[in-house]
Amino acid sequence: MAVNSKKIAVYVLAVFVLYVIITDPAKAADYVQIGFEGISDAARSVGDFMSWLADGGN
């Protein structure tokens, strides 16, 4: 039953994404940009933390 629920959830998410892209492409592009900025900020933070650790935590 869990597998079927997962498939349904993925299907619903895909339909929603397609709906947003078709009805308002500019807003969809903004969402993608926000997502990539979040990923970039997270990667930069991890890099800063690793540099801090490599420097001995000073």
C-alpha positions in Angstrom: 0.0 0.0 0.0 2.9 2.4 0.8 4.3 2.0 -2.7 1.0 2.9 -4.3 0.7 6.0 -2.1 4.2 7.0 -3.1 3.3 6.7 -6.8 0.2 8.7 -6.3 2.0 11.4 -4.5 4.7 11.7 -7.2 2.0 11.8 -9.9 0.0 14.5 -8.1 3.3 16.5 -7.6 4.1 16.2 -11.3 0.7 17.3 -12.4 0.9 20.3 -10.1 4.3 21.3 -11.4 3.1 21.0 -15.0 0.0 23.1 -14.1 2.2 25.9 -12.6 4.5 25.9 -15.6 1.7 26.0 -18.2 -0.4 28.6 -16.4 2.4 31.0 -15.2 5.9 30.3 -16.7 7.4 33.4 -15.2 6.4 32.4 -11.7 7.6 28.9 -12.3 11.0 30.3 -13.3 11.0 32.4 -10.1 10.4 29.2 -8.0 13.3 27.4 -9.8 15.6 30.4 -9.2 14.6 30.5 -5.5 15.4 26.7 -5.2 18.8 27.0 -6.9 19.7 30.0 -4.6 18.8 27.9 -1.6 20.9 25.0 -2.8 23.8 27.4 -3.5 23.6 29.0 -0.1 23.5 25.6 1.6 26.6 24.5 -0.3 28.4 27.7 0.5 27.6 27.2 4.2 28.8 23.7 4.2 32.0 24.8 2.5 32.5 27.6 5.1 32.0 25.1 7.9 34.5 22.6 6.4 37.0 25.5 6.0 36.4 26.4 9.7 37.0 22.8 10.7 40.2 22.6 8.6 41.5 25.7 10.3 41.1 24.1 13.7 37.9 25.7 14.6 39.3 29.2 15.1 
